[in-house]
């Protein structure tokens, strides 16, 4: 399911390395503080701290942009976490790319199955709509006539 917020925020390498508090990060991405804290609890983000204050740097912003993209594409947080963790272990990103390709292909297959189901359901609903239209025409009612109008 697509998540509210998580707007597209392009993150450029080396751009604006300053640390941001959670409120600023939340506003930038259109997320709640709770959502960002949840991602932290799940091990997806690891902000610096100044006492009790969470401070998010460039790396956190880049990771959050990837989290948002993964959520929009329908990936689970576990899949996103696995993908992000590969950044930390594979400098050449070969394993990360292999993993990304594998989960992307799985997602494509799942969406293709859903598409078949949606097309079938759409076809069934179109048949029902046609049958109802024919029924209404037989009894002299128009399709746009509301139930209230037909009762009076």
N, C-alpha and C positions, 0 to 999 in steps of 0.2 A: 504494500500500500504506500502511496506517495505520502510524504510527510509535509505538513504545513511548514512554511518558512523554508529555510535552507536554500535561499536564493543563490543564483550563480554569482560567485565572487571570485573573479580571476586572481590567482596568486602567482606573482612573478618571483623568480629566484632573486634573492637579495633585496627585494623591494620592502622597504619599511620594516626594519628589524626590531622596532620598539615593542616592549611588552604591553599588553592590553589587559585591563580587568575584564571579568566575565561579562559585565553589563555591556561593554563596548563590543565584545565579540558576539554576544547574543544579538545586539542590534544590527551588526554588520551582516550576520547570516540569517536574520529573521527567525531566531530560535529562542526558546525560553531558557532561563538560567538552569532550570531543572533538567532540560534535555542535555545541555552541555555537561552538567554534573553527572548525569547518567552515563554519557559517553566516557567520562573520566572513570566512573566506577567500573565500567566494563573493560577498562584498560586500553581504550582507543586514544585517549588524550592523557598527557602527563604534564600539566602546567607547572611552572615554577611557583613558589609561594613566598610571600612576604608576610610573615605571621599567619593570619587566617585568610589573607587575600590571595586568590588565585590569579596568576599572571600568565597570559598566553602570548607566546612569541610566534615568529614566522613559521616554525615547524608545526606548531599546533594549528595555525590557520590553514596551512597546506593540508594537514591531516583532516581537519574538519571539512574542507572543500571536497576531499576524496570521500569522506563519510557521506556527505550530502549527495554526491553523485551516485555512490553505491546504493543509497536508500532510494533515490529516484529510479534507479534501474531495477529495483526489486531485490537486491541482495540482502541477506540476513546480516545482523551485526557480527555474528561469528565469522562469516565469510569475509566481511570487510576487515575484521581484526586480523585474520590470517594474512590477508593481502597486505595490510599496513605493516605487520611484523616482518614481512619479507624485505621491506625497505631497510630495516635495521641490520639484516644479516647478509644481504647480497648486494655488494657495491655495483656489480655489473647489471643488476636487476634482471638477469636471465631467468632465475627461478620465479621471481615476481611476475614476469611476463607470461611464463608458462602457466602459473596458477591463475592469473587474470584471464588468460585464454580459456582455460578449463572451465572456470566458473561462468564466463561469458557464454560459452557453448552450452553449458547446462541451462542457463537462463533462457537462451534462444529456444532450446528444445521445449522448455516449460511453456514459454509464451506461444510457441507454435501449437502446442496441444490446447492451450486455452483458446487460441484463435479458432481452431476447429470447433471447439465446444460453443464459442460465441456465435460462429456462423450457423451452426445447427440450431441453436436456440433462436437466433434471429429469423431463420427460415420458418421455424414452427410458429413464432409469433406473427409473422407475415401471413401465414395460412389462416391462423385464428382471426386476424384482422379482416382478411378477405371474406371469410365465412360470416363474420358479424355484419360486415357491410352489406352482403347479399341478404341476410336475414332482415336487416333494417329496411332495405329497399322493398322487400316483399310486403312489409307491413306499413309502408308509407312513411316511415320515420327517416329523418335525415341523420347523417353521421354526426353532425355538429350539434344536434338538438340535445340539450342536457337532460338528465334524469328528471330534474324538477319541472322542466317545460313539458315533458311527456306525461307527467302526472296530472297536470291541470287541464 
